[in-house]
Amino acid sequence: MPVMSRAWLRAGGSDSPAAVRVLCLPYAGGGVSVFHGWSDALPAGLALWPVQLPGREDRIGDAPFSRIGPLVEALGDVVHAHVRQPFALFGHSMGALIAFELARHLRRRFGVQPVRLFVSGYVAPHLPARSAPVHDLPEDAFLDHVRRLNGTSEAVLANPEIRRLIVSVLRADLALCETFAYTADEPLGCAISAFGGLEDPEVRRADLLAWRMHTSRDFTLRMFAGDHFFLRAARRTLLEAMRADLASEVCSCTPGTSPTGAAHASDGSVR
């Protein structure tokens, strides 16, 4: 794989020709380390491919994107060039929005779609924002907001140098989400699975159910115990749910094709 593509895509664990590659996109401020240990817990038949976004971890020297359009264009070229077998997209929080727009971009530009889209911990993209933008708040107010999100440890924020780097990436990531303007399009031709935390104060069950309008095929909602970062404690159960949801898609798809079928919704809760 060319150097530029290796910067974006990281293969983890077994990646046999028969495996479905699951491209994973992190939440705001996160990098591929968010998915550390996922390969060890991954069910047979799935291959983890975390996406390393610019500006974090070993790409800390690359400027982060603060707008979603240029990001999905750059990432879309890489995905189309190097992911030939059936693939799925998973994104948590900001990653869910990127995964959704990436799926639409791949369909629009290359005529390909994932076999399934997994969106986790993010409101459906057509819903209006319920809170004011925070990406351009003064430093103290911005840090207060970051602490309330419960995704960055106080030890990290206490280190001035690390805090400066983290804040820079978080501001760009939040700007990417807060400047996003939804444009209507045909529903995706792939099924969608939505995941949420039962104690998440920001993303409600109704926000997740609203994702069903963005697929012409199956829609599934599962709720897990935990707050916005429920995926940490529920990792193994979440991965098993992904395997179950992908099983029927893989049987009916070949690389570069989109399955068709009637849309319906199922609503299961995992506690």
Solvent accessible surface area in square Angstrom, and as a share of the most:
residue,aa,sasa,rsa
1,M,90,0.40
2,P,76,0.48
3,V,108,0.62
4,M,130,0.58
5,S,3,0.02
6,R,122,0.45
7,A,29,0.23
8,W,13,0.05
9,L,6,0.03
10,R,61,0.22
11,A,68,0.53
12,G,18,0.17
13,G,61,0.58
14,S,90,0.58
15,D,49,0.26
16,S,51,0.33
17,P,129,0.81
18,A,89,0.69
19,A,6,0.05
20,V,3,0.02
21,R,39,0.14
22,V,1,0.00
23,L,0,0.00
24,C,0,0.00
25,L,0,0.00
26,P,0,0.00
27,Y,28,0.10
28,A,21,0.16
29,G,22,0.21
30,G,6,0.06
31,G,3,0.03
32,V,30,0.17
33,S,67,0.43
34,V,34,0.19
35,F,4,0.02
36,H,152,0.68
37,G,18,0.17
38,W,7,0.03
39,S,34,0.22
40,D,131,0.68
41,A,7,0.05
42,L,28,0.14
43,P,15,0.09
44,A,99,0.77
45,G,45,0.43
46,L,14,0.07
47,A,0,0.00
48,L,6,0.03
49,W,9,0.03
50,P,11,0.07
51,V,0,0.00
52,Q,0,0.00
53,L,4,0.02
54,P,5,0.03
55,G,2,0.02
56,R,12,0.04
57,E,73,0.33
58,D,102,0.53
59,R,28,0.10
60,I,90,0.46
61,G,75,0.72
62,D,61,0.32
63,A,83,0.64
64,P,38,0.24
65,F,56,0.23
66,S,44,0.28
67,R,119,0.43
68,I,18,0.09
69,G,32,0.31
70,P,72,0.46
71,L,3,0.01
72,V,7,0.04
73,E,95,0.42
74,A,34,0.27
75,L,0,0.00
76,G,0,0.00
77,D,58,0.30
78,V,3,0.02
79,V,1,0.01
80,H,54,0.24
81,A,47,0.37
82,H,45,0.20
83,V,10,0.06
84,R,153,0.56
85,Q,27,0.12
86,P,23,0.14
87,F,14,0.06
88,A,0,0.00
89,L,0,0.00
90,F,0,0.00
91,G,0,0.00
92,H,0,0.00
93,S,16,0.11
94,M,3,0.01
95,G,0,0.00
96,A,0,0.00
97,L,1,0.00
98,I,0,0.00
99,A,0,0.00
100,F,1,0.00
101,E,22,0.10
102,L,0,0.00
103,A,0,0.00
104,R,11,0.04
105,H,10,0.05
106,L,0,0.00
107,R,49,0.18
108,R,150,0.55
109,R,135,0.49
110,F,57,0.24
111,G,53,0.51
112,V,27,0.15
113,Q,18,0.08
114,P,0,0.00
115,V,4,0.02
116,R,9,0.03
117,L,0,0.00
118,F,0,0.00
119,V,1,0.00
120,S,0,0.00
121,G,0,0.00
122,Y,37,0.14
123,V,37,0.21
124,A,0,0.00
125,P,10,0.06
126,H,55,0.24
127,L,55,0.27
128,P,113,0.71
129,A,96,0.74
130,R,131,0.48
131,S,90,0.58
132,A,77,0.60
133,P,77,0.48
134,V,22,0.13
135,H,40,0.18
136,D,104,0.54
137,L,55,0.27
138,P,97,0.61
139,E,81,0.36
140,D,109,0.56
141,A,39,0.30
142,F,0,0.00
143,L,14,0.07
144,D,69,0.36
145,H,33,0.15
146,V,3,0.02
147,R,100,0.36
148,R,170,0.62
149,L,54,0.27
150,N,93,0.48
151,G,25,0.24
152,T,36,0.21
153,S,65,0.42
154,E,99,0.44
155,A,81,0.63
156,V,47,0.27
157,L,1,0.00
158,A,69,0.53
159,N,61,0.31
160,P,91,0.57
161,E,98,0.44
162,I,76,0.39
163,R,63,0.23
164,R,140,0.51
165,L,58,0.29
166,I,43,0.22
167,V,8,0.05
168,S,61,0.39
169,V,11,0.06
170,L,7,0.03
171,R,56,0.21
172,A,13,0.10
173,D,3,0.01
174,L,21,0.11
175,A,6,0.05
176,L,3,0.01
177,C,23,0.14
178,E,60,0.27
179,T,54,0.31
180,F,41,0.17
181,A,80,0.62
182,Y,61,0.23
183,T,91,0.53
184,A,91,0.70
185,D,71,0.37
186,E,125,0.56
187,P,53,0.33
188,L,1,0.01
189,G,14,0.13
190,C,0,0.00
191,A,0,0.00
192,I,0,0.00
193,S,0,0.00
194,A,0,0.00
195,F,0,0.00
196,G,1,0.01
197,G,3,0.03
198,L,53,0.26
199,E,106,0.47
200,D,13,0.07
201,P,101,0.64
202,E,101,0.45
203,V,11,0.06
204,R,137,0.50
205,R,91,0.33
206,A,70,0.54
207,D,7,0.04
208,L,0,0.00
209,L,47,0.23
210,A,23,0.17
211,W,0,0.00
212,R,111,0.40
213,M,100,0.44
214,H,7,0.03
215,T,8,0.05
216,S,55,0.36
217,R,26,0.09
218,D,36,0.18
219,F,3,0.01
220,T,16,0.10
221,L,0,0.00
222,R,42,0.15
223,M,6,0.02
224,F,2,0.01
225,A,52,0.40
226,G,23,0.22
227,D,48,0.25
228,H,26,0.11
229,F,19,0.08
230,F,4,0.02
231,L,4,0.02
232,R,129,0.47
233,A,102,0.79
234,A,15,0.12
235,R,77,0.28
236,R,148,0.54
237,T,59,0.35
238,L,0,0.00
239,L,1,0.00
240,E,77,0.35
241,A,10,0.08
242,M,1,0.00
243,R,95,0.35
244,A,49,0.38
245,D,14,0.07
246,L,2,0.01
247,A,51,0.39
248,S,74,0.47
249,E,2,0.01
250,V,52,0.30
251,C,121,0.72
252,S,76,0.49
253,C,11,0.06
254,T,82,0.48
255,P,72,0.45
256,G,45,0.44
257,T,63,0.37
258,S,43,0.28
259,P,12,0.08
260,T,125,0.73
261,G,43,0.42
262,A,88,0.68
263,A,57,0.44
264,H,113,0.50
265,A,41,0.32
266,S,52,0.34
267,D,75,0.39
268,G,32,0.30
269,S,51,0.33
270,V,47,0.27
271,R,210,0.77
